[in-house]
Amino acid sequence: MKIKRREDVPSVAMAGCPGVGKQVVLGPADGSEEVALRYFTVDAGAATPHHTHDFPHLVRVEAGRGVAVDGEGNEAPISAGDYVYVASNEMHTFKNAGRTPIEFICIVPGRGEPPTAGGRRTG
């Protein structure tokens, strides 16, 4: 068993996405090869990349408010307490629509957090 606190996990700025930080709270580096739990913080005016993956995402919004954007550009409001399912190969982005950071948990298969040199994970 492993117990961690999110505040003890370093936040890494996402390349090409100013104002977006990511923490891999639990994942392959912790012995969880099948699933990874990440925590994202998106500053006011910032957004995650508009992208797709060949694996699903399970998202829970922890704080703030924003919009989830699909492949056609449709925006759905999201806020603290909301859950979002992003299917495999579904185009998506999360944009901050407020004045404070939007924070969310994102759970993906372990392959969604590939290893890098030194055993650290990237996204």
Backbone atoms as SQL, in Angstrom:
CREATE TABLE atoms (id INTEGER PRIMARY KEY, chain TEXT, resi INTEGER, resn TEXT, atom TEXT, x REAL, y REAL, z REAL);
INSERT INTO atoms VALUES
  (1, 'A', 1, 'MET', 'N', 0.853, -1.178, 0.000),
  (2, 'A', 1, 'MET', 'CA', 0.000, 0.000, 0.000),
  (3, 'A', 1, 'MET', 'C', 0.894, 1.234, 0.000),
  (4, 'A', 2, 'LYS', 'N', 0.452, 2.248, -0.702),
  (5, 'A', 2, 'LYS', 'CA', 1.203, 3.501, -0.739),
  (6, 'A', 2, 'LYS', 'C', 0.224, 4.636, -0.437),
  (7, 'A', 3, 'ILE', 'N', 0.623, 5.536, 0.436),
  (8, 'A', 3, 'ILE', 'CA', -0.200, 6.701, 0.789),
  (9, 'A', 3, 'ILE', 'C', 0.620, 7.943, 0.511),
  (10, 'A', 4, 'LYS', 'N', 0.028, 8.858, -0.228),
  (11, 'A', 4, 'LYS', 'CA', 0.720, 10.098, -0.590),
  (12, 'A', 4, 'LYS', 'C', -0.229, 11.272, -0.408),
  (13, 'A', 5, 'ARG', 'N', 0.338, 12.444, -0.337),
  (14, 'A', 5, 'ARG', 'CA', -0.441, 13.691, -0.326),
  (15, 'A', 5, 'ARG', 'C', -0.109, 14.433, -1.615),
  (16, 'A', 6, 'ARG', 'N', -1.125, 14.972, -2.253),
  (17, 'A', 6, 'ARG', 'CA', -0.923, 15.669, -3.521),
  (18, 'A', 6, 'ARG', 'C', 0.079, 16.798, -3.387),
  (19, 'A', 7, 'GLU', 'N', 0.052, 17.507, -2.281),
  (20, 'A', 7, 'GLU', 'CA', 0.960, 18.647, -2.118),
  (21, 'A', 7, 'GLU', 'C', 2.431, 18.219, -2.033),
  (22, 'A', 8, 'ASP', 'N', 2.684, 16.939, -1.843),
  (23, 'A', 8, 'ASP', 'CA', 4.057, 16.436, -1.823),
  (24, 'A', 8, 'ASP', 'C', 4.552, 15.997, -3.198),
  (25, 'A', 9, 'VAL', 'N', 3.681, 16.068, -4.209),
  (26, 'A', 9, 'VAL', 'CA', 4.031, 15.655, -5.569),
  (27, 'A', 9, 'VAL', 'C', 4.318, 16.905, -6.387),
  (28, 'A', 10, 'PRO', 'N', 5.479, 16.991, -7.023),
  (29, 'A', 10, 'PRO', 'CA', 5.786, 18.193, -7.801),
  (30, 'A', 10, 'PRO', 'C', 4.838, 18.371, -8.982),
  (31, 'A', 11, 'SER', 'N', 4.503, 19.618, -9.252),
  (32, 'A', 11, 'SER', 'CA', 3.702, 19.952, -10.434),
  (33, 'A', 11, 'SER', 'C', 4.657, 20.276, -11.572),
  (34, 'A', 12, 'VAL', 'N', 4.364, 19.707, -12.738),
  (35, 'A', 12, 'VAL', 'CA', 5.198, 19.914, -13.919),
  (36, 'A', 12, 'VAL', 'C', 4.401, 20.727, -14.928),
  (37, 'A', 13, 'ALA', 'N', 4.995, 21.793, -15.436),
  (38, 'A', 13, 'ALA', 'CA', 4.338, 22.596, -16.472),
  (39, 'A', 13, 'ALA', 'C', 4.227, 21.765, -17.738),
  (40, 'A', 14, 'MET', 'N', 3.074, 21.790, -18.364),
  (41, 'A', 14, 'MET', 'CA', 2.889, 21.049, -19.609),
  (42, 'A', 14, 'MET', 'C', 3.498, 21.832, -20.759),
  (43, 'A', 15, 'ALA', 'N', 4.372, 21.187, -21.514),
  (44, 'A', 15, 'ALA', 'CA', 5.037, 21.822, -22.654),
  (45, 'A', 15, 'ALA', 'C', 4.008, 22.331, -23.651),
  (46, 'A', 16, 'GLY', 'N', 4.156, 23.585, -24.062),
  (47, 'A', 16, 'GLY', 'CA', 3.262, 24.182, -25.040),
  (48, 'A', 16, 'GLY', 'C', 1.923, 24.616, -24.492),
  (49, 'A', 17, 'CYS', 'N', 1.722, 24.488, -23.192),
  (50, 'A', 17, 'CYS', 'CA', 0.450, 24.865, -22.566),
  (51, 'A', 17, 'CYS', 'C', 0.707, 25.763, -21.366),
  (52, 'A', 18, 'PRO', 'N', 0.991, 27.047, -21.606),
  (53, 'A', 18, 'PRO', 'CA', 1.238, 27.926, -20.465),
  (54, 'A', 18, 'PRO', 'C', 0.030, 27.964, -19.529),
  (55, 'A', 19, 'GLY', 'N', 0.315, 27.912, -18.248),
  (56, 'A', 19, 'GLY', 'CA', -0.744, 27.982, -17.248),
  (57, 'A', 19, 'GLY', 'C', -1.373, 26.641, -16.905),
  (58, 'A', 20, 'VAL', 'N', -0.802, 25.535, -17.410),
  (59, 'A', 20, 'VAL', 'CA', -1.327, 24.201, -17.106),
  (60, 'A', 20, 'VAL', 'C', -0.250, 23.411, -16.373),
  (61, 'A', 21, 'GLY', 'N', -0.587, 22.961, -15.173),
  (62, 'A', 21, 'GLY', 'CA', 0.314, 22.141, -14.383),
  (63, 'A', 21, 'GLY', 'C', -0.254, 20.752, -14.190),
  (64, 'A', 22, 'LYS', 'N', 0.622, 19.773, -14.127),
  (65, 'A', 22, 'LYS', 'CA', 0.202, 18.377, -13.981),
  (66, 'A', 22, 'LYS', 'C', 1.016, 17.690, -12.908),
  (67, 'A', 23, 'GLN', 'N', 0.327, 16.931, -12.073),
  (68, 'A', 23, 'GLN', 'CA', 0.967, 16.102, -11.068),
  (69, 'A', 23, 'GLN', 'C', 0.533, 14.653, -11.285),
  (70, 'A', 24, 'VAL', 'N', 1.466, 13.739, -11.361),
  (71, 'A', 24, 'VAL', 'CA', 1.121, 12.322, -11.385),
  (72, 'A', 24, 'VAL', 'C', 1.134, 11.877, -9.928),
  (73, 'A', 25, 'VAL', 'N', -0.050, 11.868, -9.321),
  (74, 'A', 25, 'VAL', 'CA', -0.156, 11.585, -7.896),
  (75, 'A', 25, 'VAL', 'C', 0.127, 10.112, -7.620),
  (76, 'A', 26, 'LEU', 'N', -0.488, 9.236, -8.411),
  (77, 'A', 26, 'LEU', 'CA', -0.247, 7.799, -8.300),
  (78, 'A', 26, 'LEU', 'C', -0.189, 7.217, -9.700),
  (79, 'A', 27, 'GLY', 'N', 0.790, 6.369, -9.944),
  (80, 'A', 27, 'GLY', 'CA', 0.913, 5.783, -11.266),
  (81, 'A', 27, 'GLY', 'C', 1.981, 4.710, -11.293),
  (82, 'A', 28, 'PRO', 'N', 2.461, 4.401, -12.489),
  (83, 'A', 28, 'PRO', 'CA', 3.461, 3.341, -12.625),
  (84, 'A', 28, 'PRO', 'C', 4.689, 3.511, -11.722),
  (85, 'A', 29, 'ALA', 'N', 5.127, 4.732, -11.483),
  (86, 'A', 29, 'ALA', 'CA', 6.291, 4.946, -10.617),
  (87, 'A', 29, 'ALA', 'C', 6.009, 4.527, -9.175),
  (88, 'A', 30, 'ASP', 'N', 4.723, 4.398, -8.841),
  (89, 'A', 30, 'ASP', 'CA', 4.324, 3.975, -7.497),
  (90, 'A', 30, 'ASP', 'C', 3.970, 2.498, -7.452),
  (91, 'A', 31, 'GLY', 'N', 4.146, 1.801, -8.580),
  (92, 'A', 31, 'GLY', 'CA', 3.811, 0.388, -8.640),
  (93, 'A', 31, 'GLY', 'C', 2.474, 0.111, -9.304),
  (94, 'A', 32, 'SER', 'N', 1.766, 1.145, -9.721),
  (95, 'A', 32, 'SER', 'CA', 0.470, 0.978, -10.379),
  (96, 'A', 32, 'SER', 'C', 0.679, 0.969, -11.893),
  (97, 'A', 33, 'GLU', 'N', 0.898, -0.193, -12.441),
  (98, 'A', 33, 'GLU', 'CA', 1.153, -0.293, -13.880),
  (99, 'A', 33, 'GLU', 'C', -0.125, -0.199, -14.710),
  (100, 'A', 34, 'GLU', 'N', -1.287, -0.465, -14.119),
  (101, 'A', 34, 'GLU', 'CA', -2.530, -0.515, -14.887),
  (102, 'A', 34, 'GLU', 'C', -3.311, 0.790, -14.916),
  (103, 'A', 35, 'VAL', 'N', -3.072, 1.691, -13.963),
  (104, 'A', 35, 'VAL', 'CA', -3.849, 2.927, -13.898),
  (105, 'A', 35, 'VAL', 'C', -2.988, 4.046, -13.324),
  (106, 'A', 36, 'ALA', 'N', -3.264, 5.270, -13.782),
  (107, 'A', 36, 'ALA', 'CA', -2.562, 6.449, -13.262),
  (108, 'A', 36, 'ALA', 'C', -3.586, 7.496, -12.860),
  (109, 'A', 37, 'LEU', 'N', -3.352, 8.124, -11.716),
  (110, 'A', 37, 'LEU', 'CA', -4.197, 9.201, -11.233),
  (111, 'A', 37, 'LEU', 'C', -3.373, 10.474, -11.303),
  (112, 'A', 38, 'ARG', 'N', -3.846, 11.402, -12.144),
  (113, 'A', 38, 'ARG', 'CA', -3.143, 12.679, -12.321),
  (114, 'A', 38, 'ARG', 'C', -4.026, 13.817, -11.814),
  (115, 'A', 39, 'TYR', 'N', -3.394, 14.918, -11.440),
  (116, 'A', 39, 'TYR', 'CA', -4.102, 16.102, -10.958),
  (117, 'A', 39, 'TYR', 'C', -3.635, 17.283, -11.796),
  (118, 'A', 40, 'PHE', 'N', -4.585, 17.945, -12.447),
  (119, 'A', 40, 'PHE', 'CA', -4.270, 19.083, -13.306),
  (120, 'A', 40, 'PHE', 'C', -4.763, 20.375, -12.675),
  (121, 'A', 41, 'THR', 'N', -3.998, 21.435, -12.857),
  (122, 'A', 41, 'THR', 'CA', -4.389, 22.785, -12.463),
  (123, 'A', 41, 'THR', 'C', -4.269, 23.655, -13.712),
  (124, 'A', 42, 'VAL', 'N', -5.382, 24.304, -14.074),
  (125, 'A', 42, 'VAL', 'CA', -5.425, 25.140, -15.277),
  (126, 'A', 42, 'VAL', 'C', -5.740, 26.562, -14.822),
  (127, 'A', 43, 'ASP', 'N', -4.790, 27.471, -15.012),
  (128, 'A', 43, 'ASP', 'CA', -4.955, 28.858, -14.579),
  (129, 'A', 43, 'ASP', 'C', -6.017, 29.587, -15.404),
  (130, 'A', 44, 'ALA', 'N', -6.498, 30.700, -14.868),
  (131, 'A', 44, 'ALA', 'CA', -7.472, 31.526, -15.580),
  (132, 'A', 44, 'ALA', 'C', -6.935, 31.861, -16.972),
  (133, 'A', 45, 'GLY', 'N', -7.771, 31.681, -17.981),
  (134, 'A', 45, 'GLY', 'CA', -7.388, 31.986, -19.355),
  (135, 'A', 45, 'GLY', 'C', -6.603, 30.890, -20.054),
  (136, 'A', 46, 'ALA', 'N', -6.267, 29.822, -19.354),
  (137, 'A', 46, 'ALA', 'CA', -5.463, 28.745, -19.944),
  (138, 'A', 46, 'ALA', 'C', -6.347, 27.561, -20.326),
  (139, 'A', 47, 'ALA', 'N', -5.761, 26.628, -21.095),
  (140, 'A', 47, 'ALA', 'CA', -6.482, 25.428, -21.525),
  (141, 'A', 47, 'ALA', 'C', -5.494, 24.300, -21.765),
  (142, 'A', 48, 'THR', 'N', -5.980, 23.081, -21.618),
  (143, 'A', 48, 'THR', 'CA', -5.186, 21.922, -22.008),
  (144, 'A', 48, 'THR', 'C', -5.198, 21.864, -23.537),
  (145, 'A', 49, 'PRO', 'N', -4.300, 21.099, -24.141),
  (146, 'A', 49, 'PRO', 'CA', -4.301, 21.023, -25.607),
  (147, 'A', 49, 'PRO', 'C', -5.574, 20.345, -26.123),
  (148, 'A', 50, 'HIS', 'N', -5.998, 20.717, -27.328),
  (149, 'A', 50, 'HIS', 'CA', -7.126, 20.044, -27.990),
  (150, 'A', 50, 'HIS', 'C', -6.527, 18.810, -28.639),
  (151, 'A', 51, 'HIS', 'N', -6.810, 17.641, -28.077),
  (152, 'A', 51, 'HIS', 'CA', -6.093, 16.433, -28.457),
  (153, 'A', 51, 'HIS', 'C', -6.952, 15.190, -28.278),
  (154, 'A', 52, 'THR', 'N', -6.404, 14.068, -28.663),
  (155, 'A', 52, 'THR', 'CA', -7.064, 12.779, -28.499),
  (156, 'A', 52, 'THR', 'C', -6.032, 11.728, -28.107),
  (157, 'A', 53, 'HIS', 'N', -6.507, 10.654, -27.498),
  (158, 'A', 53, 'HIS', 'CA', -5.666, 9.521, -27.113),
  (159, 'A', 53, 'HIS', 'C', -6.414, 8.232, -27.425),
  (160, 'A', 54, 'ASP', 'N', -5.707, 7.141, -27.503),
  (161, 'A', 54, 'ASP', 'CA', -6.360, 5.857, -27.741),
  (162, 'A', 54, 'ASP', 'C', -6.743, 5.163, -26.427),
  (163, 'A', 55, 'PHE', 'N', -7.032, 5.963, -25.408),
  (164, 'A', 55, 'PHE', 'CA', -7.489, 5.426, -24.128),
  (165, 'A', 55, 'PHE', 'C', -8.490, 6.409, -23.510),
  (166, 'A', 56, 'PRO', 'N', -9.397, 5.907, -22.661),
  (167, 'A', 56, 'PRO', 'CA', -10.392, 6.790, -22.033),
  (168, 'A', 56, 'PRO', 'C', -9.794, 7.569, -20.864),
  (169, 'A', 57, 'HIS', 'N', -10.510, 8.634, -20.481),
  (170, 'A', 57, 'HIS', 'CA', -10.172, 9.436, -19.304),
  (171, 'A', 57, 'HIS', 'C', -11.402, 9.443, -18.390),
  (172, 'A', 58, 'LEU', 'N', -11.174, 9.369, -17.101),
  (173, 'A', 58, 'LEU', 'CA', -12.209, 9.603, -16.096),
  (174, 'A', 58, 'LEU', 'C', -11.779, 10.855, -15.355),
  (175, 'A', 59, 'VAL', 'N', -12.630, 11.868, -15.347),
  (176, 'A', 59, 'VAL', 'CA', -12.271, 13.174, -14.791),
  (177, 'A', 59, 'VAL', 'C', -13.258, 13.559, -13.693),
  (178, 'A', 60, 'ARG', 'N', -12.737, 14.123, -12.616),
  (179, 'A', 60, 'ARG', 'CA', -13.569, 14.726, -11.577),
  (180, 'A', 60, 'ARG', 'C', -13.048, 16.122, -11.325),
  (181, 'A', 61, 'VAL', 'N', -13.923, 17.106, -11.485),
  (182, 'A', 61, 'VAL', 'CA', -13.547, 18.498, -11.257),
  (183, 'A', 61, 'VAL', 'C', -13.567, 18.750, -9.745),
  (184, 'A', 62, 'GLU', 'N', -12.430, 19.219, -9.231),
  (185, 'A', 62, 'GLU', 'CA', -12.268, 19.446, -7.796),
  (186, 'A', 62, 'GLU', 'C', -12.518, 20.894, -7.392),
  (187, 'A', 63, 'ALA', 'N', -12.165, 21.844, -8.257),
  (188, 'A', 63, 'ALA', 'CA', -12.302, 23.264, -7.912),
  (189, 'A', 63, 'ALA', 'C', -12.423, 24.083, -9.192),
  (190, 'A', 64, 'GLY', 'N', -13.069, 25.218, -9.078),
  (191, 'A', 64, 'GLY', 'CA', -13.169, 26.148, -10.193),
  (192, 'A', 64, 'GLY', 'C', -14.263, 25.791, -11.174),
  (193, 'A', 65, 'ARG', 'N', -14.227, 26.507, -12.306),
  (194, 'A', 65, 'ARG', 'CA', -15.207, 26.230, -13.359),
  (195, 'A', 65, 'ARG', 'C', -14.551, 26.436, -14.711),
  (196, 'A', 66, 'GLY', 'N', -15.075, 25.740, -15.687),
  (197, 'A', 66, 'GLY', 'CA', -14.518, 25.825, -17.023),
  (198, 'A', 66, 'GLY', 'C', -15.460, 25.223, -18.027),
  (199, 'A', 67, 'VAL', 'N', -14.909, 24.838, -19.164),
  (200, 'A', 67, 'VAL', 'CA', -15.691, 24.160, -20.191),
  (201, 'A', 67, 'VAL', 'C', -14.889, 22.977, -20.716),
  (202, 'A', 68, 'ALA', 'N', -15.622, 21.912, -21.035),
  (203, 'A', 68, 'ALA', 'CA', -15.055, 20.771, -21.739),
  (204, 'A', 68, 'ALA', 'C', -15.453, 20.955, -23.196),
  (205, 'A', 69, 'VAL', 'N', -14.479, 20.861, -24.098),
  (206, 'A', 69, 'VAL', 'CA', -14.719, 21.111, -25.514),
  (207, 'A', 69, 'VAL', 'C', -14.528, 19.812, -26.284),
  (208, 'A', 70, 'ASP', 'N', -15.504, 19.481, -27.157),
  (209, 'A', 70, 'ASP', 'CA', -15.399, 18.249, -27.938),
  (210, 'A', 70, 'ASP', 'C', -14.772, 18.515, -29.301),
  (211, 'A', 71, 'GLY', 'N', -14.748, 17.519, -30.138),
  (212, 'A', 71, 'GLY', 'CA', -14.104, 17.604, -31.441),
  (213, 'A', 71, 'GLY', 'C', -14.749, 18.578, -32.410),
  (214, 'A', 72, 'GLU', 'N', -16.039, 18.875, -32.207),
  (215, 'A', 72, 'GLU', 'CA', -16.735, 19.832, -33.073),
  (216, 'A', 72, 'GLU', 'C', -16.687, 21.248, -32.518),
  (217, 'A', 73, 'GLY', 'N', -16.016, 21.423, -31.376),
  (218, 'A', 73, 'GLY', 'CA', -15.925, 22.741, -30.759),
  (219, 'A', 73, 'GLY', 'C', -17.069, 23.063, -29.820),
  (220, 'A', 74, 'ASN', 'N', -17.952, 22.095, -29.573),
  (221, 'A', 74, 'ASN', 'CA', -19.054, 22.312, -28.632),
  (222, 'A', 74, 'ASN', 'C', -18.501, 22.402, -27.216),
  (223, 'A', 75, 'GLU', 'N', -18.967, 23.398, -26.468),
  (224, 'A', 75, 'GLU', 'CA', -18.502, 23.616, -25.103),
  (225, 'A', 75, 'GLU', 'C', -19.579, 23.233, -24.108),
  (226, 'A', 76, 'ALA', 'N', -19.215, 22.455, -23.108),
  (227, 'A', 76, 'ALA', 'CA', -20.119, 22.077, -22.025),
  (228, 'A', 76, 'ALA', 'C', -19.537, 22.606, -20.731),
  (229, 'A', 77, 'PRO', 'N', -20.330, 23.370, -19.963),
  (230, 'A', 77, 'PRO', 'CA', -19.805, 23.905, -18.712),
  (231, 'A', 77, 'PRO', 'C', -19.509, 22.788, -17.708),
  (232, 'A', 78, 'ILE', 'N', -18.409, 22.961, -16.978),
  (233, 'A', 78, 'ILE', 'CA', -18.041, 22.041, -15.905),
  (234, 'A', 78, 'ILE', 'C', -17.626, 22.857, -14.690),
  (235, 'A', 79, 'SER', 'N', -17.880, 22.295, -13.515),
  (236, 'A', 79, 'SER', 'CA', -17.490, 22.979, -12.278),
  (237, 'A', 79, 'SER', 'C', -17.269, 21.940, -11.190),
  (238, 'A', 80, 'ALA', 'N', -16.776, 22.402, -10.062),
  (239, 'A', 80, 'ALA', 'CA', -16.449, 21.526, -8.944),
  (240, 'A', 80, 'ALA', 'C', -17.604, 20.571, -8.663),
  (241, 'A', 81, 'GLY', 'N', -17.261, 19.294, -8.543),
  (242, 'A', 81, 'GLY', 'CA', -18.248, 18.259, -8.269),
  (243, 'A', 81, 'GLY', 'C', -18.704, 17.507, -9.509),
  (244, 'A', 82, 'ASP', 'N', -18.391, 18.020, -10.710),
  (245, 'A', 82, 'ASP', 'CA', -18.787, 17.351, -11.951),
  (246, 'A', 82, 'ASP', 'C', -17.823, 16.214, -12.274),
  (247, 'A', 83, 'TYR', 'N', -18.364, 15.211, -12.948),
  (248, 'A', 83, 'TYR', 'CA', -17.589, 14.083, -13.461),
  (249, 'A', 83, 'TYR', 'C', -17.693, 14.095, -14.977),
  (250, 'A', 84, 'VAL', 'N', -16.605, 13.769, -15.657),
  (251, 'A', 84, 'VAL', 'CA', -16.571, 13.775, -17.120),
  (252, 'A', 84, 'VAL', 'C', -15.953, 12.464, -17.592),
  (253, 'A', 85, 'TYR', 'N', -16.590, 11.836, -18.570),
  (254, 'A', 85, 'TYR', 'CA', -16.013, 10.664, -19.218),
  (255, 'A', 85, 'TYR', 'C', -15.602, 11.073, -20.624),
  (256, 'A', 86, 'VAL', 'N', -14.335, 10.867, -20.958),
  (257, 'A', 86, 'VAL', 'CA', -13.816, 11.117, -22.304),
  (258, 'A', 86, 'VAL', 'C', -13.473, 9.758, -22.897),
  (259, 'A', 87, 'ALA', 'N', -14.192, 9.376, -23.950),
  (260, 'A', 87, 'ALA', 'CA', -13.992, 8.064, -24.565),
  (261, 'A', 87, 'ALA', 'C', -12.659, 8.001, -25.309),
  (262, 'A', 88, 'SER', 'N', -12.182, 6.802, -25.561),
  (263, 'A', 88, 'SER', 'CA', -10.983, 6.601, -26.373),
  (264, 'A', 88, 'SER', 'C', -11.158, 7.280, -27.725),
  (265, 'A', 89, 'ASN', 'N', -10.116, 7.938, -28.175),
  (266, 'A', 89, 'ASN', 'CA', -10.078, 8.617, -29.488),
  (267, 'A', 89, 'ASN', 'C', -11.053, 9.778, -29.626),
  (268, 'A', 90, 'GLU', 'N', -11.602, 10.273, -28.533),
  (269, 'A', 90, 'GLU', 'CA', -12.495, 11.438, -28.568),
  (270, 'A', 90, 'GLU', 'C', -11.662, 12.717, -28.405),
  (271, 'A', 91, 'MET', 'N', -11.768, 13.622, -29.365),
  (272, 'A', 91, 'MET', 'CA', -11.074, 14.904, -29.288),
  (273, 'A', 91, 'MET', 'C', -11.629, 15.680, -28.090),
  (274, 'A', 92, 'HIS', 'N', -10.733, 16.328, -27.330),
  (275, 'A', 92, 'HIS', 'CA', -11.190, 17.048, -26.141),
  (276, 'A', 92, 'HIS', 'C', -10.156, 18.081, -25.692),
  (277, 'A', 93, 'THR', 'N', -10.655, 19.038, -24.949),
  (278, 'A', 93, 'THR', 'CA', -9.819, 19.992, -24.227),
  (279, 'A', 93, 'THR', 'C', -10.613, 20.480, -23.028),
  (280, 'A', 94, 'PHE', 'N', -9.914, 20.986, -22.023),
  (281, 'A', 94, 'PHE', 'CA', -10.537, 21.599, -20.866),
  (282, 'A', 94, 'PHE', 'C', -10.019, 23.022, -20.771),
  (283, 'A', 95, 'LYS', 'N', -10.947, 23.982, -20.760),
  (284, 'A', 95, 'LYS', 'CA', -10.579, 25.400, -20.702),
  (285, 'A', 95, 'LYS', 'C', -11.093, 26.017, -19.404),
  (286, 'A', 96, 'ASN', 'N', -10.271, 26.874, -18.832),
  (287, 'A', 96, 'ASN', 'CA', -10.680, 27.602, -17.643),
  (288, 'A', 96, 'ASN', 'C', -11.597, 28.740, -18.080),
  (289, 'A', 97, 'ALA', 'N', -12.764, 28.823, -17.455),
  (290, 'A', 97, 'ALA', 'CA', -13.729, 29.877, -17.777),
  (291, 'A', 97, 'ALA', 'C', -13.944, 30.818, -16.597),
  (292, 'A', 98, 'GLY', 'N', -13.100, 30.708, -15.600),
  (293, 'A', 98, 'GLY', 'CA', -13.281, 31.523, -14.405),
  (294, 'A', 98, 'GLY', 'C', -12.080, 32.406, -14.126),
  (295, 'A', 99, 'ARG', 'N', -12.073, 32.965, -12.927),
  (296, 'A', 99, 'ARG', 'CA', -10.983, 33.853, -12.506),
  (297, 'A', 99, 'ARG', 'C', -10.003, 33.150, -11.576),
  (298, 'A', 100, 'THR', 'N', -10.356, 31.958, -11.160),
  (299, 'A', 100, 'THR', 'CA', -9.482, 31.163, -10.303),
  (300, 'A', 100, 'THR', 'C', -9.147, 29.870, -11.040),
  (301, 'A', 101, 'PRO', 'N', -8.100, 29.178, -10.634),
  (302, 'A', 101, 'PRO', 'CA', -7.741, 27.941, -11.333),
  (303, 'A', 101, 'PRO', 'C', -8.871, 26.907, -11.302),
  (304, 'A', 102, 'ILE', 'N', -8.973, 26.151, -12.384),
  (305, 'A', 102, 'ILE', 'CA', -9.819, 24.961, -12.366),
  (306, 'A', 102, 'ILE', 'C', -8.876, 23.802, -12.099),
  (307, 'A', 103, 'GLU', 'N', -9.286, 22.912, -11.209),
  (308, 'A', 103, 'GLU', 'CA', -8.458, 21.783, -10.827),
  (309, 'A', 103, 'GLU', 'C', -9.274, 20.517, -11.021),
  (310, 'A', 104, 'PHE', 'N', -8.620, 19.503, -11.592),
  (311, 'A', 104, 'PHE', 'CA', -9.349, 18.249, -11.793),
  (312, 'A', 104, 'PHE', 'C', -8.432, 17.044, -11.702),
  (313, 'A', 105, 'ILE', 'N', -9.038, 15.955, -11.247),
  (314, 'A', 105, 'ILE', 'CA', -8.397, 14.649, -11.221),
  (315, 'A', 105, 'ILE', 'C', -8.668, 13.997, -12.560),
  (316, 'A', 106, 'CYS', 'N', -7.676, 13.344, -13.123),
  (317, 'A', 106, 'CYS', 'CA', -7.824, 12.633, -14.391),
  (318, 'A', 106, 'CYS', 'C', -7.210, 11.247, -14.229),
  (319, 'A', 107, 'ILE', 'N', -8.034, 10.212, -14.376),
  (320, 'A', 107, 'ILE', 'CA', -7.579, 8.834, -14.241),
  (321, 'A', 107, 'ILE', 'C', -7.510, 8.211, -15.632),
  (322, 'A', 108, 'VAL', 'N', -6.368, 7.635, -15.956),
  (323, 'A', 108, 'VAL', 'CA', -6.140, 7.006, -17.259),
  (324, 'A', 108, 'VAL', 'C', -5.450, 5.660, -17.057),
  (325, 'A', 109, 'PRO', 'N', -5.462, 4.801, -18.096),
  (326, 'A', 109, 'PRO', 'CA', -4.675, 3.565, -18.001),
  (327, 'A', 109, 'PRO', 'C', -3.194, 3.897, -17.814),
  (328, 'A', 110, 'GLY', 'N', -2.449, 2.983, -17.242),
  (329, 'A', 110, 'GLY', 'CA', -1.028, 3.193, -17.002),
  (330, 'A', 110, 'GLY', 'C', -0.266, 3.598, -18.251),
  (331, 'A', 111, 'ARG', 'N', -0.672, 3.101, -19.420),
  (332, 'A', 111, 'ARG', 'CA', 0.022, 3.468, -20.656),
  (333, 'A', 111, 'ARG', 'C', -0.162, 4.941, -20.999),
  (334, 'A', 112, 'GLY', 'N', -1.084, 5.621, -20.314),
  (335, 'A', 112, 'GLY', 'CA', -1.270, 7.059, -20.502),
  (336, 'A', 112, 'GLY', 'C', -0.188, 7.881, -19.832),
  (337, 'A', 113, 'GLU', 'N', 0.647, 7.242, -19.047),
  (338, 'A', 113, 'GLU', 'CA', 1.782, 7.882, -18.380),
  (339, 'A', 113, 'GLU', 'C', 3.042, 7.098, -18.704),
  (340, 'A', 114, 'PRO', 'N', 3.568, 7.228, -19.915),
  (341, 'A', 114, 'PRO', 'CA', 4.741, 6.445, -20.287),
  (342, 'A', 114, 'PRO', 'C', 5.972, 6.827, -19.485),
  (343, 'A', 115, 'PRO', 'N', 6.858, 5.869, -19.243),
  (344, 'A', 115, 'PRO', 'CA', 8.074, 6.172, -18.468),
  (345, 'A', 115, 'PRO', 'C', 9.036, 7.042, -19.273),
  (346, 'A', 116, 'THR', 'N', 9.806, 7.800, -18.550),
  (347, 'A', 116, 'THR', 'CA', 10.904, 8.574, -19.145),
  (348, 'A', 116, 'THR', 'C', 12.179, 8.161, -18.437),
  (349, 'A', 117, 'ALA', 'N', 13.273, 8.714, -18.858),
  (350, 'A', 117, 'ALA', 'CA', 14.555, 8.392, -18.220),
  (351, 'A', 117, 'ALA', 'C', 14.482, 8.683, -16.724),
  (352, 'A', 118, 'GLY', 'N', 15.011, 7.809, -15.946),
  (353, 'A', 118, 'GLY', 'CA', 15.024, 7.990, -14.503),
  (354, 'A', 118, 'GLY', 'C', 13.733, 7.558, -13.830),
  (355, 'A', 119, 'GLY', 'N', 12.798, 6.972, -14.592),
  (356, 'A', 119, 'GLY', 'CA', 11.563, 6.477, -14.001),
  (357, 'A', 119, 'GLY', 'C', 10.512, 7.541, -13.782),
  (358, 'A', 120, 'ARG', 'N', 10.777, 8.775, -14.171),
  (359, 'A', 120, 'ARG', 'CA', 9.788, 9.837, -13.990),
  (360, 'A', 120, 'ARG', 'C', 8.798, 9.795, -15.125),
  (361, 'A', 121, 'ARG', 'N', 7.635, 10.308, -14.908),
  (362, 'A', 121, 'ARG', 'CA', 6.558, 10.251, -15.882),
  (363, 'A', 121, 'ARG', 'C', 6.357, 11.615, -16.532),
  (364, 'A', 122, 'THR', 'N', 5.865, 11.595, -17.757),
  (365, 'A', 122, 'THR', 'CA', 5.511, 12.825, -18.459),
  (366, 'A', 122, 'THR', 'C', 4.094, 12.699, -18.962),
  (367, 'A', 123, 'GLY', 'N', 3.564, 13.744, -19.600),
  (368, 'A', 123, 'GLY', 'CA', 2.202, 13.640, -20.061),
  (369, 'A', 123, 'GLY', 'C', 2.002, 14.196, -21.385);
